[in-house]
Amino acid sequence: MAAVRVVIYPLKGSIDEVVKRAQETLVPIYRDHDGFQSLSVVQDADRIISITHWDSHDHAEQGGKAALEWVGQHADLIGDPIDRHIGDEVMSA
């Protein structure tokens, strides 16, 4: 069963720049981690919602550590997480 990691971050800069940097630097980091399946980024007003799919909870937790390091390197655009969750995907359509 796939694991889904959902994290909400405050948006401090341009969403376009966040997406550009994520595509250039975060996606390759995720792809280097075992178990990575996908990344979606959603903007909700002044927040970013990151949704990643992983093969397992362990993979999601390891990917989460890499994401927090990445966020720290891009603090001009994204703040520390407001909320984060890892759960089992029970439906996808």
C-alpha positions as CSV (number, residue, x, y, z in Angstrom):
1,M,0.0,0.0,0.0
2,A,1.4,3.4,-0.9
3,A,2.0,6.1,1.7
4,V,1.1,9.7,1.1
5,R,2.9,12.6,2.8
6,V,1.0,15.9,3.0
7,V,2.7,19.0,4.3
8,I,1.5,22.6,4.5
9,Y,4.0,25.4,4.3
10,P,3.6,29.2,4.4
11,L,4.4,30.8,1.1
12,K,6.8,33.7,1.5
13,G,7.7,34.3,-2.1
14,S,6.5,33.7,-5.6
15,I,4.7,30.5,-6.3
16,D,6.2,30.5,-9.8
17,E,9.7,30.6,-8.3
18,V,8.8,27.8,-5.8
19,V,7.6,25.6,-8.7
20,K,10.7,26.4,-10.8
21,R,13.1,25.6,-8.0
22,A,11.2,22.5,-7.0
23,Q,11.3,21.2,-10.6
24,E,15.0,22.0,-10.9
25,T,16.3,20.8,-7.5
26,L,13.7,19.1,-5.3
27,V,12.3,16.6,-7.8
28,P,15.8,15.2,-8.6
29,I,16.4,14.8,-4.8
30,Y,13.2,12.9,-4.5
31,R,13.9,10.7,-7.5
32,D,17.2,9.7,-5.9
33,H,15.3,8.4,-2.9
34,D,14.0,4.8,-2.9
35,G,10.2,4.5,-3.1
36,F,9.4,7.9,-4.6
37,Q,6.4,7.9,-6.8
38,S,5.1,11.5,-7.4
39,L,5.0,15.1,-6.2
40,S,2.1,17.5,-6.5
41,V,2.2,21.1,-5.3
42,V,-1.0,23.0,-4.6
43,Q,-1.3,26.7,-3.8
44,D,-4.0,27.8,-1.3
45,A,-3.8,31.5,-0.9
46,D,-0.6,32.2,1.1
47,R,0.1,28.5,1.7
48,I,1.7,25.6,-0.3
49,I,0.4,22.1,0.1
50,S,3.0,19.4,-0.9
51,I,1.6,16.0,-1.6
52,T,4.0,13.2,-2.3
53,H,3.4,9.5,-2.9
54,W,5.8,6.8,-1.7
55,D,6.1,3.0,-1.6
56,S,6.0,2.9,2.2
57,H,5.9,5.0,5.4
58,D,9.6,4.6,5.8
59,H,10.2,5.9,2.3
60,A,7.9,8.9,3.0
61,E,9.7,9.7,6.3
62,Q,13.1,9.6,4.5
63,G,11.8,11.8,1.7
64,G,10.4,14.2,4.4
65,K,13.9,14.6,5.9
66,A,15.2,15.5,2.5
67,A,12.3,18.0,1.9
68,L,12.9,19.7,5.2
69,E,16.6,20.2,4.3
70,W,15.5,21.6,0.9
71,V,13.0,24.0,2.5
72,G,15.8,25.3,4.8
73,Q,17.8,26.1,1.7
74,H,14.9,28.0,0.1
75,A,13.7,29.9,3.2
76,D,13.3,33.0,1.1
77,L,10.3,31.4,-0.5
78,I,8.9,28.8,1.9
79,G,8.6,28.9,5.7
80,D,8.8,26.0,8.2
81,P,6.0,23.4,7.9
82,I,2.6,24.4,9.5
83,D,1.3,20.9,9.5
84,R,2.4,17.5,8.2
85,H,0.9,14.0,7.9
86,I,1.9,10.6,6.5
87,G,-0.9,8.1,5.9
88,D,-1.9,5.1,3.8
89,E,-3.5,5.8,0.5
90,V,-6.9,4.0,0.6
91,M,-8.3,5.2,-2.7
92,S,-7.0,6.8,-5.9
93,A,-9.0,7.4,-9.0
